[in-house]
C-alpha cells in the first residue's frame, strides 16, 4: 500500500515514498514553480496594492521558464539535502 498525493503545482499524482524526492511535487520543476508563487505570496503581504494579484497563464509560463533557467544553472547543487 502506498500513499499518494497530488502535486500542488500540476495535480499529478505523486507516490509518497523515498523515490519521489520532490514530493509532494512531481518534479523539481513543479517545486521551483511553487517556491516562485510562495515568494509572490510574501510579496503580496508587504504590497497591499497587489492584493488582487493572481497568476495569469502568461505569468505561470514565465515562472516555468525562470525555473528551468535556474535549474540549468544549479543542476546538481540546488535542493540537495
Ligand atoms: Zn507537478
PDB file of the backbone (N, CA, C, O) and the ligand in Angstrom, with CONECT records:
HET     ZN  A 101       1
ATOM      1  N   UNK A   1       0.842  -1.197   0.000  1.00  0.00           N
ATOM      2  CA  UNK A   1       0.000   0.000   0.000  1.00  0.00           C
ATOM      3  C   UNK A   1       0.876   1.245   0.000  1.00  0.00           C
ATOM      4  O   UNK A   1       1.852   1.327   0.746  1.00  0.00           O
ATOM      5  N   UNK A   2       0.524   2.205  -0.834  1.00  0.00           N
ATOM      6  CA  UNK A   2       1.325   3.416  -0.860  1.00  0.00           C
ATOM      7  C   UNK A   2       0.433   4.646  -0.799  1.00  0.00           C
ATOM      8  O   UNK A   2      -0.686   4.663  -1.312  1.00  0.00           O
ATOM      9  N   UNK A   3       0.963   5.656  -0.162  1.00  0.00           N
ATOM     10  CA  UNK A   3       0.232   6.913  -0.063  1.00  0.00           C
ATOM     11  C   UNK A   3       0.481   7.737  -1.308  1.00  0.00           C
ATOM     12  O   UNK A   3       1.613   7.832  -1.782  1.00  0.00           O
ATOM     13  N   UNK A   4      -0.563   8.326  -1.832  1.00  0.00           N
ATOM     14  CA  UNK A   4      -0.392   9.188  -2.992  1.00  0.00           C
ATOM     15  C   UNK A   4      -0.880  10.589  -2.657  1.00  0.00           C
ATOM     16  O   UNK A   4      -1.871  10.774  -1.950  1.00  0.00           O
ATOM     17  N   UNK A   5      -0.168  11.552  -3.175  1.00  0.00           N
ATOM     18  CA  UNK A   5      -0.581  12.938  -3.007  1.00  0.00           C
ATOM     19  C   UNK A   5      -0.660  13.572  -4.391  1.00  0.00           C
ATOM     20  O   UNK A   5      -0.105  13.051  -5.359  1.00  0.00           O
ATOM     21  N   UNK A   6      -1.351  14.694  -4.470  1.00  0.00           N
ATOM     22  CA  UNK A   6      -1.403  15.417  -5.740  1.00  0.00           C
ATOM     23  C   UNK A   6      -0.356  16.512  -5.727  1.00  0.00           C
ATOM     24  O   UNK A   6      -0.253  17.277  -4.768  1.00  0.00           O
ATOM     25  N   UNK A   7       0.418  16.583  -6.796  1.00  0.00           N
ATOM     26  CA  UNK A   7       1.384  17.653  -6.934  1.00  0.00           C
ATOM     27  C   UNK A   7       0.659  18.994  -6.801  1.00  0.00           C
ATOM     28  O   UNK A   7      -0.287  19.255  -7.544  1.00  0.00           O
ATOM     29  N   UNK A   8       1.095  19.861  -5.852  1.00  0.00           N
ATOM     30  CA  UNK A   8       0.401  21.138  -5.646  1.00  0.00           C
ATOM     31  C   UNK A   8       0.445  22.040  -6.880  1.00  0.00           C
ATOM     32  O   UNK A   8      -0.390  22.932  -7.028  1.00  0.00           O
ATOM     33  N   UNK A   9       1.401  21.812  -7.750  1.00  0.00           N
ATOM     34  CA  UNK A   9       1.539  22.676  -8.924  1.00  0.00           C
ATOM     35  C   UNK A   9       0.716  22.185 -10.104  1.00  0.00           C
ATOM     36  O   UNK A   9      -0.006  22.967 -10.722  1.00  0.00           O
ATOM     37  N   UNK A  10       0.815  20.910 -10.423  1.00  0.00           N
ATOM     38  CA  UNK A  10       0.153  20.440 -11.648  1.00  0.00           C
ATOM     39  C   UNK A  10      -0.858  19.328 -11.387  1.00  0.00           C
ATOM     40  O   UNK A  10      -1.467  18.815 -12.326  1.00  0.00           O
ATOM     41  N   UNK A  11      -1.042  18.949 -10.116  1.00  0.00           N
ATOM     42  CA  UNK A  11      -2.054  17.958  -9.713  1.00  0.00           C
ATOM     43  C   UNK A  11      -1.739  16.532 -10.168  1.00  0.00           C
ATOM     44  O   UNK A  11      -2.589  15.646 -10.074  1.00  0.00           O
ATOM     45  N   UNK A  12      -0.543  16.317 -10.652  1.00  0.00           N
ATOM     46  CA  UNK A  12      -0.150  14.951 -10.998  1.00  0.00           C
ATOM     47  C   UNK A  12      -0.062  14.116  -9.724  1.00  0.00           C
ATOM     48  O   UNK A  12       0.357  14.612  -8.678  1.00  0.00           O
ATOM     49  N   UNK A  13      -0.450  12.874  -9.812  1.00  0.00           N
ATOM     50  CA  UNK A  13      -0.376  12.003  -8.658  1.00  0.00           C
ATOM     51  C   UNK A  13       1.080  11.638  -8.363  1.00  0.00           C
ATOM     52  O   UNK A  13       1.824  11.217  -9.249  1.00  0.00           O
ATOM     53  N   UNK A  14       1.467  11.811  -7.097  1.00  0.00           N
ATOM     54  CA  UNK A  14       2.836  11.511  -6.698  1.00  0.00           C
ATOM     55  C   UNK A  14       2.785  10.462  -5.591  1.00  0.00           C
ATOM     56  O   UNK A  14       2.083  10.635  -4.595  1.00  0.00           O
ATOM     57  N   UNK A  15       3.527   9.382  -5.772  1.00  0.00           N
ATOM     58  CA  UNK A  15       3.599   8.365  -4.732  1.00  0.00           C
ATOM     59  C   UNK A  15       4.546   8.860  -3.643  1.00  0.00           C
ATOM     60  O   UNK A  15       5.673   9.274  -3.917  1.00  0.00           O
ATOM     61  N   UNK A  16       4.069   8.807  -2.414  1.00  0.00           N
ATOM     62  CA  UNK A  16       4.837   9.340  -1.286  1.00  0.00           C
ATOM     63  C   UNK A  16       5.808   8.271  -0.783  1.00  0.00           C
ATOM     64  O   UNK A  16       5.497   7.495   0.120  1.00  0.00           O
ATOM     65  N   UNK A  17       6.979   8.258  -1.387  1.00  0.00           N
ATOM     66  CA  UNK A  17       7.998   7.336  -0.907  1.00  0.00           C
ATOM     67  C   UNK A  17       9.381   7.926  -1.160  1.00  0.00           C
ATOM     68  O   UNK A  17       9.513   9.032  -1.683  1.00  0.00           O
ATOM     69  N   UNK A  18      10.393   7.180  -0.787  1.00  0.00           N
ATOM     70  CA  UNK A  18      11.760   7.697  -0.875  1.00  0.00           C
ATOM     71  C   UNK A  18      12.183   7.987  -2.310  1.00  0.00           C
ATOM     72  O   UNK A  18      13.074   8.800  -2.556  1.00  0.00           O
ATOM     73  N   UNK A  19      11.527   7.305  -3.257  1.00  0.00           N
ATOM     74  CA  UNK A  19      11.881   7.526  -4.659  1.00  0.00           C
ATOM     75  C   UNK A  19      11.384   8.880  -5.170  1.00  0.00           C
ATOM     76  O   UNK A  19      11.955   9.455  -6.097  1.00  0.00           O
ATOM     77  N   UNK A  20      10.317   9.374  -4.553  1.00  0.00           N
ATOM     78  CA  UNK A  20       9.760  10.653  -5.008  1.00  0.00           C
ATOM     79  C   UNK A  20      10.472  11.785  -4.277  1.00  0.00           C
ATOM     80  O   UNK A  20       9.968  12.328  -3.294  1.00  0.00           O
ATOM     81  N   UNK A  21      11.644  12.124  -4.777  1.00  0.00           N
ATOM     82  CA  UNK A  21      12.474  13.031  -3.994  1.00  0.00           C
ATOM     83  C   UNK A  21      11.956  14.465  -3.939  1.00  0.00           C
ATOM     84  O   UNK A  21      12.412  15.259  -3.117  1.00  0.00           O
ATOM     85  N   UNK A  22      11.009  14.797  -4.807  1.00  0.00           N
ATOM     86  CA  UNK A  22      10.475  16.168  -4.777  1.00  0.00           C
ATOM     87  C   UNK A  22       9.083  16.234  -4.174  1.00  0.00           C
ATOM     88  O   UNK A  22       8.430  17.276  -4.231  1.00  0.00           O
ATOM     89  N   UNK A  23       8.619  15.121  -3.593  1.00  0.00           N
ATOM     90  CA  UNK A  23       7.286  15.099  -3.011  1.00  0.00           C
ATOM     91  C   UNK A  23       7.086  16.265  -2.040  1.00  0.00           C
ATOM     92  O   UNK A  23       8.050  16.613  -1.358  1.00  0.00           O
ATOM     93  N   UNK A  24       5.953  16.876  -1.927  1.00  0.00           N
ATOM     94  CA  UNK A  24       4.726  16.445  -2.613  1.00  0.00           C
ATOM     95  C   UNK A  24       4.661  16.858  -4.086  1.00  0.00           C
ATOM     96  O   UNK A  24       3.630  16.693  -4.739  1.00  0.00           O
ATOM     97  N   UNK A  25       5.758  17.389  -4.595  1.00  0.00           N
ATOM     98  CA  UNK A  25       5.748  17.781  -6.007  1.00  0.00           C
ATOM     99  C   UNK A  25       6.162  16.598  -6.866  1.00  0.00           C
ATOM    100  O   UNK A  25       6.863  15.692  -6.415  1.00  0.00           O
ATOM    101  N   UNK A  26       5.707  16.628  -8.131  1.00  0.00           N
ATOM    102  CA  UNK A  26       6.027  15.516  -9.014  1.00  0.00           C
ATOM    103  C   UNK A  26       7.439  15.676  -9.565  1.00  0.00           C
ATOM    104  O   UNK A  26       8.040  14.702 -10.017  1.00  0.00           O
ATOM    105  N   UNK A  27       7.975  16.893  -9.533  1.00  0.00           N
ATOM    106  CA  UNK A  27       9.264  17.137 -10.163  1.00  0.00           C
ATOM    107  C   UNK A  27       9.908  18.380  -9.570  1.00  0.00           C
ATOM    108  O   UNK A  27       9.258  19.175  -8.890  1.00  0.00           O
ATOM    109  N   UNK A  28      11.180  18.528  -9.838  1.00  0.00           N
ATOM    110  CA  UNK A  28      11.905  19.700  -9.374  1.00  0.00           C
ATOM    111  C   UNK A  28      11.301  20.966  -9.975  1.00  0.00           C
ATOM    112  O   UNK A  28      11.231  22.010  -9.327  1.00  0.00           O
ATOM    113  N   UNK A  29      10.865  20.850 -11.233  1.00  0.00           N
ATOM    114  CA  UNK A  29      10.271  21.993 -11.907  1.00  0.00           C
ATOM    115  C   UNK A  29       9.045  22.500 -11.147  1.00  0.00           C
ATOM    116  O   UNK A  29       8.895  23.700 -10.921  1.00  0.00           O
ATOM    117  N   UNK A  30       8.181  21.578 -10.761  1.00  0.00           N
ATOM    118  CA  UNK A  30       6.975  21.977 -10.037  1.00  0.00           C
ATOM    119  C   UNK A  30       7.321  22.553  -8.670  1.00  0.00           C
ATOM    120  O   UNK A  30       6.653  23.469  -8.190  1.00  0.00           O
ATOM    121  N   UNK A  31       8.360  22.020  -8.048  1.00  0.00           N
ATOM    122  CA  UNK A  31       8.789  22.531  -6.752  1.00  0.00           C
ATOM    123  C   UNK A  31       9.237  23.987  -6.892  1.00  0.00           C
ATOM    124  O   UNK A  31       8.883  24.837  -6.074  1.00  0.00           O
ATOM    125  N   UNK A  32      10.014  24.262  -7.930  1.00  0.00           N
ATOM    126  CA  UNK A  32      10.504  25.620  -8.153  1.00  0.00           C
ATOM    127  C   UNK A  32       9.361  26.576  -8.462  1.00  0.00           C
ATOM    128  O   UNK A  32       9.349  27.715  -7.995  1.00  0.00           O
ATOM    129  N   UNK A  33       8.417  26.111  -9.242  1.00  0.00           N
ATOM    130  CA  UNK A  33       7.267  26.954  -9.575  1.00  0.00           C
ATOM    131  C   UNK A  33       6.518  27.315  -8.302  1.00  0.00           C
ATOM    132  O   UNK A  33       6.109  28.460  -8.110  1.00  0.00           O
ATOM    133  N   UNK A  34       6.346  26.330  -7.442  1.00  0.00           N
ATOM    134  CA  UNK A  34       5.628  26.594  -6.204  1.00  0.00           C
ATOM    135  C   UNK A  34       6.388  27.580  -5.328  1.00  0.00           C
ATOM    136  O   UNK A  34       5.781  28.459  -4.716  1.00  0.00           O
ATOM    137  N   UNK A  35       7.704  27.446  -5.261  1.00  0.00           N
ATOM    138  CA  UNK A  35       8.509  28.388  -4.498  1.00  0.00           C
ATOM    139  C   UNK A  35       8.352  29.798  -5.062  1.00  0.00           C
ATOM    140  O   UNK A  35       8.309  30.776  -4.316  1.00  0.00           O
ATOM    141  N   UNK A  36       8.267  29.886  -6.380  1.00  0.00           N
ATOM    142  CA  UNK A  36       8.077  31.179  -7.017  1.00  0.00           C
ATOM    143  C   UNK A  36       6.759  31.808  -6.598  1.00  0.00           C
ATOM    144  O   UNK A  36       6.688  33.008  -6.330  1.00  0.00           O
ATOM    145  N   UNK A  37       5.722  30.992  -6.545  1.00  0.00           N
ATOM    146  CA  UNK A  37       4.421  31.510  -6.136  1.00  0.00           C
ATOM    147  C   UNK A  37       4.432  31.890  -4.670  1.00  0.00           C
ATOM    148  O   UNK A  37       3.792  32.857  -4.258  1.00  0.00           O
ATOM    149  N   UNK A  38       5.166  31.117  -3.892  1.00  0.00           N
ATOM    150  CA  UNK A  38       5.250  31.386  -2.469  1.00  0.00           C
ATOM    151  C   UNK A  38       5.929  32.732  -2.223  1.00  0.00           C
ATOM    152  O   UNK A  38       5.499  33.492  -1.355  1.00  0.00           O
ATOM    153  N   UNK A  39       6.974  33.029  -2.970  1.00  0.00           N
ATOM    154  CA  UNK A  39       7.642  34.301  -2.748  1.00  0.00           C
ATOM    155  C   UNK A  39       6.774  35.459  -3.238  1.00  0.00           C
ATOM    156  O   UNK A  39       6.850  36.564  -2.701  1.00  0.00           O
ATOM    157  N   UNK A  40       5.958  35.211  -4.245  1.00  0.00           N
ATOM    158  CA  UNK A  40       4.999  36.238  -4.661  1.00  0.00           C
ATOM    159  C   UNK A  40       3.968  36.457  -3.573  1.00  0.00           C
ATOM    160  O   UNK A  40       3.546  37.582  -3.305  1.00  0.00           O
ATOM    161  N   UNK A  41       3.578  35.374  -2.961  1.00  0.00           N
ATOM    162  CA  UNK A  41       2.640  35.398  -1.850  1.00  0.00           C
ATOM    163  C   UNK A  41       3.187  36.322  -0.750  1.00  0.00           C
ATOM    164  O   UNK A  41       2.460  37.155  -0.209  1.00  0.00           O
ATOM    165  N   UNK A  42       4.453  36.163  -0.436  1.00  0.00           N
ATOM    166  CA  UNK A  42       5.116  37.010   0.556  1.00  0.00           C
ATOM    167  C   UNK A  42       5.120  38.458   0.116  1.00  0.00           C
ATOM    168  O   UNK A  42       4.854  39.367   0.902  1.00  0.00           O
ATOM    169  N   UNK A  43       5.419  38.649  -1.123  1.00  0.00           N
ATOM    170  CA  UNK A  43       5.494  39.980  -1.686  1.00  0.00           C
ATOM    171  C   UNK A  43       4.133  40.666  -1.560  1.00  0.00           C
ATOM    172  O   UNK A  43       4.037  41.861  -1.283  1.00  0.00           O
ATOM    173  N   UNK A  44       3.104  39.880  -1.771  1.00  0.00           N
ATOM    174  CA  UNK A  44       1.734  40.360  -1.707  1.00  0.00           C
ATOM    175  C   UNK A  44       1.427  40.942  -0.324  1.00  0.00           C
ATOM    176  O   UNK A  44       0.753  41.965  -0.201  1.00  0.00           O
ATOM    177  N   UNK A  45       1.929  40.280   0.696  1.00  0.00           N
ATOM    178  CA  UNK A  45       1.670  40.703   2.076  1.00  0.00           C
ATOM    179  C   UNK A  45       2.260  42.094   2.333  1.00  0.00           C
ATOM    180  O   UNK A  45       1.657  42.917   3.021  1.00  0.00           O
ATOM    181  N   UNK A  46       3.447  42.342   1.768  1.00  0.00           N
ATOM    182  CA  UNK A  46       4.090  43.624   2.007  1.00  0.00           C
ATOM    183  C   UNK A  46       3.643  44.674   0.988  1.00  0.00           C
ATOM    184  O   UNK A  46       4.011  45.843   1.105  1.00  0.00           O
ATOM    185  N   UNK A  47       2.851  44.267  -0.013  1.00  0.00           N
ATOM    186  CA  UNK A  47       2.400  45.214  -1.035  1.00  0.00           C
ATOM    187  C   UNK A  47       0.881  45.147  -1.188  1.00  0.00           C
ATOM    188  O   UNK A  47       0.363  44.461  -2.069  1.00  0.00           O
ATOM    189  N   UNK A  48       0.181  45.870  -0.317  1.00  0.00           N
ATOM    190  CA  UNK A  48      -1.290  45.783  -0.309  1.00  0.00           C
ATOM    191  C   UNK A  48      -1.920  46.135  -1.649  1.00  0.00           C
ATOM    192  O   UNK A  48      -3.008  45.657  -1.969  1.00  0.00           O
ATOM    193  N   UNK A  49      -1.242  46.968  -2.434  1.00  0.00           N
ATOM    194  CA  UNK A  49      -1.793  47.359  -3.727  1.00  0.00           C
ATOM    195  C   UNK A  49      -1.942  46.162  -4.658  1.00  0.00           C
ATOM    196  O   UNK A  49      -2.746  46.178  -5.590  1.00  0.00           O
ATOM    197  N   UNK A  50      -1.149  45.121  -4.387  1.00  0.00           N
ATOM    198  CA  UNK A  50      -1.193  43.958  -5.267  1.00  0.00           C
ATOM    199  C   UNK A  50      -2.059  42.837  -4.701  1.00  0.00           C
ATOM    200  O   UNK A  50      -1.930  41.683  -5.110  1.00  0.00           O
ATOM    201  N   UNK A  51      -2.929  43.170  -3.773  1.00  0.00           N
ATOM    202  CA  UNK A  51      -3.637  42.091  -3.087  1.00  0.00           C
ATOM    203  C   UNK A  51      -4.602  41.321  -3.998  1.00  0.00           C
ATOM    204  O   UNK A  51      -4.987  40.194  -3.689  1.00  0.00           O
ATOM    205  N   UNK A  52      -4.977  41.918  -5.084  1.00  0.00           N
ATOM    206  CA  UNK A  52      -5.854  41.202  -6.007  1.00  0.00           C
ATOM    207  C   UNK A  52      -5.078  40.488  -7.108  1.00  0.00           C
ATOM    208  O   UNK A  52      -5.646  39.923  -8.042  1.00  0.00           O
ATOM    209  N   UNK A  53      -3.773  40.537  -6.959  1.00  0.00           N
ATOM    210  CA  UNK A  53      -2.930  39.929  -7.980  1.00  0.00           C
ATOM    211  C   UNK A  53      -3.129  38.424  -8.057  1.00  0.00           C
ATOM    212  O   UNK A  53      -3.130  37.730  -7.040  1.00  0.00           O
ATOM    213  N   UNK A  54      -3.293  37.943  -9.248  1.00  0.00           N
ATOM    214  CA  UNK A  54      -3.371  36.499  -9.439  1.00  0.00           C
ATOM    215  C   UNK A  54      -2.480  36.114 -10.606  1.00  0.00           C
ATOM    216  O   UNK A  54      -2.285  36.877 -11.552  1.00  0.00           O
ATOM    217  N   UNK A  55      -1.956  34.925 -10.508  1.00  0.00           N
ATOM    218  CA  UNK A  55      -1.095  34.436 -11.573  1.00  0.00           C
ATOM    219  C   UNK A  55      -1.899  34.202 -12.850  1.00  0.00           C
ATOM    220  O   UNK A  55      -2.843  33.412 -12.868  1.00  0.00           O
ATOM    221  N   UNK A  56      -1.526  34.874 -13.875  1.00  0.00           N
ATOM    222  CA  UNK A  56      -2.149  34.589 -15.160  1.00  0.00           C
ATOM    223  C   UNK A  56      -1.406  33.433 -15.816  1.00  0.00           C
ATOM    224  O   UNK A  56      -0.323  33.052 -15.373  1.00  0.00           O
ATOM    225  N   UNK A  57      -1.970  32.898 -16.837  1.00  0.00           N
ATOM    226  CA  UNK A  57      -1.295  31.810 -17.550  1.00  0.00           C
ATOM    227  C   UNK A  57       0.066  32.267 -18.070  1.00  0.00           C
ATOM    228  O   UNK A  57       1.028  31.500 -18.095  1.00  0.00           O
ATOM    229  N   UNK A  58       0.123  33.518 -18.480  1.00  0.00           N
ATOM    230  CA  UNK A  58       1.376  34.048 -19.010  1.00  0.00           C
ATOM    231  C   UNK A  58       2.431  34.124 -17.910  1.00  0.00           C
ATOM    232  O   UNK A  58       3.591  33.769 -18.119  1.00  0.00           O
ATOM    233  N   UNK A  59       2.007  34.593 -16.732  1.00  0.00           N
ATOM    234  CA  UNK A  59       2.940  34.663 -15.602  1.00  0.00           C
ATOM    235  C   UNK A  59       3.427  33.275 -15.229  1.00  0.00           C
ATOM    236  O   UNK A  59       4.596  33.070 -14.904  1.00  0.00           O
ATOM    237  N   UNK A  60       2.513  32.341 -15.283  1.00  0.00           N
ATOM    238  CA  UNK A  60       2.854  30.968 -14.939  1.00  0.00           C
ATOM    239  C   UNK A  60       3.916  30.451 -15.913  1.00  0.00           C
ATOM    240  O   UNK A  60       4.888  29.805 -15.522  1.00  0.00           O
ATOM    241  N   UNK A  61       3.700  30.752 -17.169  1.00  0.00           N
ATOM    242  CA  UNK A  61       4.657  30.336 -18.192  1.00  0.00           C
ATOM    243  C   UNK A  61       6.019  30.969 -17.916  1.00  0.00           C
ATOM    244  O   UNK A  61       7.054  30.325 -18.087  1.00  0.00           O
ATOM    245  N   UNK A  62       6.015  32.217 -17.495  1.00  0.00           N
ATOM    246  CA  UNK A  62       7.262  32.918 -17.194  1.00  0.00           C
ATOM    247  C   UNK A  62       7.968  32.252 -16.022  1.00  0.00           C
ATOM    248  O   UNK A  62       9.186  32.072 -16.031  1.00  0.00           O
ATOM    249  N   UNK A  63       7.180  31.888 -15.011  1.00  0.00           N
ATOM    250  CA  UNK A  63       7.746  31.203 -13.846  1.00  0.00           C
ATOM    251  C   UNK A  63       8.383  29.889 -14.252  1.00  0.00           C
ATOM    252  O   UNK A  63       9.464  29.539 -13.780  1.00  0.00           O
ATOM    253  N   UNK A  64       7.708  29.167 -15.125  1.00  0.00           N
ATOM    254  CA  UNK A  64       8.244  27.888 -15.583  1.00  0.00           C
ATOM    255  C   UNK A  64       9.571  28.107 -16.288  1.00  0.00           C
ATOM    256  O   UNK A  64      10.533  27.369 -16.075  1.00  0.00           O
ATOM    257  N   UNK A  65       9.610  29.138 -17.136  1.00  0.00           N
ATOM    258  CA  UNK A  65      10.850  29.415 -17.857  1.00  0.00           C
ATOM    259  C   UNK A  65      11.961  29.820 -16.899  1.00  0.00           C
ATOM    260  O   UNK A  65      13.106  29.394 -17.053  1.00  0.00           O
ATOM    261  N   UNK A  66      11.620  30.648 -15.903  1.00  0.00           N
ATOM    262  CA  UNK A  66      12.623  31.044 -14.915  1.00  0.00           C
ATOM    263  C   UNK A  66      13.113  29.845 -14.130  1.00  0.00           C
ATOM    264  O   UNK A  66      14.305  29.706 -13.854  1.00  0.00           O
ATOM    265  N   UNK A  67      12.171  28.979 -13.772  1.00  0.00           N
ATOM    266  CA  UNK A  67      12.535  27.788 -13.018  1.00  0.00           C
ATOM    267  C   UNK A  67      13.486  26.920 -13.822  1.00  0.00           C
ATOM    268  O   UNK A  67      14.457  26.381 -13.291  1.00  0.00           O
ATOM    269  N   UNK A  68      13.197  26.792 -15.099  1.00  0.00           N
ATOM    270  CA  UNK A  68      14.051  25.954 -15.929  1.00  0.00           C
ATOM    271  C   UNK A  68      15.423  26.586 -16.107  1.00  0.00           C
ATOM    272  O   UNK A  68      16.432  25.884 -16.167  1.00  0.00           O
ATOM    273  N   UNK A  69      15.462  27.919 -16.194  1.00  0.00           N
ATOM    274  CA  UNK A  69      16.748  28.598 -16.292  1.00  0.00           C
ATOM    275  C   UNK A  69      17.547  28.398 -15.014  1.00  0.00           C
ATOM    276  O   UNK A  69      18.756  28.168 -15.053  1.00  0.00           O
ATOM    277  N   UNK A  70      16.849  28.491 -13.863  1.00  0.00           N
ATOM    278  CA  UNK A  70      17.516  28.261 -12.585  1.00  0.00           C
ATOM    279  C   UNK A  70      18.078  26.856 -12.517  1.00  0.00           C
ATOM    280  O   UNK A  70      19.202  26.631 -12.069  1.00  0.00           O
ATOM    281  N   UNK A  71      17.262  25.917 -12.974  1.00  0.00           N
ATOM    282  CA  UNK A  71      17.687  24.516 -12.962  1.00  0.00           C
ATOM    283  C   UNK A  71      18.944  24.333 -13.794  1.00  0.00           C
ATOM    284  O   UNK A  71      19.862  23.612 -13.404  1.00  0.00           O
ATOM    285  N   UNK A  72      18.975  24.986 -14.929  1.00  0.00           N
ATOM    286  CA  UNK A  72      20.124  24.842 -15.815  1.00  0.00           C
ATOM    287  C   UNK A  72      21.391  25.341 -15.140  1.00  0.00           C
ATOM    288  O   UNK A  72      22.486  24.836 -15.390  1.00  0.00           O
ATOM    289  N   UNK A  73      21.227  26.339 -14.283  1.00  0.00           N
ATOM    290  CA  UNK A  73      22.393  26.905 -13.607  1.00  0.00           C
ATOM    291  C   UNK A  73      22.778  26.144 -12.341  1.00  0.00           C
ATOM    292  O   UNK A  73      23.917  26.217 -11.880  1.00  0.00           O
ATOM    293  N   UNK A  74      21.828  25.426 -11.798  1.00  0.00           N
ATOM    294  CA  UNK A  74      22.073  24.791 -10.497  1.00  0.00           C
ATOM    295  C   UNK A  74      21.871  23.288 -10.548  1.00  0.00           C
ATOM    296  O   UNK A  74      21.480  22.660  -9.565  1.00  0.00           O
ATOM    297  N   UNK A  75      22.141  22.738 -11.692  1.00  0.00           N
ATOM    298  CA  UNK A  75      21.886  21.328 -11.957  1.00  0.00           C
ATOM    299  C   UNK A  75      22.048  20.433 -10.730  1.00  0.00           C
ATOM    300  O   UNK A  75      21.115  19.720 -10.359  1.00  0.00           O
ATOM    301  N   UNK A  76      23.205  20.461 -10.105  1.00  0.00           N
ATOM    302  CA  UNK A  76      23.485  19.468  -9.065  1.00  0.00           C
ATOM    303  C   UNK A  76      23.349  19.981  -7.647  1.00  0.00           C
ATOM    304  O   UNK A  76      23.079  19.204  -6.731  1.00  0.00           O
ATOM    305  N   UNK A  77      23.534  21.287  -7.450  1.00  0.00           N
ATOM    306  CA  UNK A  77      23.599  21.784  -6.078  1.00  0.00           C
ATOM    307  C   UNK A  77      22.230  22.191  -5.527  1.00  0.00           C
ATOM    308  O   UNK A  77      22.035  22.219  -4.312  1.00  0.00           O
ATOM    309  N   UNK A  78      21.284  22.505  -6.416  1.00  0.00           N
ATOM    310  CA  UNK A  78      20.027  23.054  -5.978  1.00  0.00           C
ATOM    311  C   UNK A  78      19.142  22.004  -5.319  1.00  0.00           C
ATOM    312  O   UNK A  78      18.974  20.905  -5.847  1.00  0.00           O
ATOM    313  N   UNK A  79      18.589  22.337  -4.191  1.00  0.00           N
ATOM    314  CA  UNK A  79      17.636  21.490  -3.493  1.00  0.00           C
ATOM    315  C   UNK A  79      18.194  20.149  -3.068  1.00  0.00           C
ATOM    316  O   UNK A  79      17.458  19.171  -2.941  1.00  0.00           O
ATOM    317  N   UNK A  80      19.477  20.108  -2.850  1.00  0.00           N
ATOM    318  CA  UNK A  80      20.050  18.871  -2.285  1.00  0.00           C
ATOM    319  C   UNK A  80      20.003  18.960  -0.773  1.00  0.00           C
ATOM    320  O   UNK A  80      20.248  20.017  -0.191  1.00  0.00           O
ATOM    321  N   UNK A  81      19.696  17.874  -0.165  1.00  0.00           N
ATOM    322  CA  UNK A  81      19.642  17.856   1.308  1.00  0.00           C
ATOM    323  C   UNK A  81      21.029  17.946   1.887  1.00  0.00           C
ATOM    324  O   UNK A  81      21.190  17.945   3.107  1.00  0.00           O
TER     325      UNK A  81
HETATM  326 ZN    ZN A 101       3.814  18.654 -10.803  1.00  0.00          ZN
END
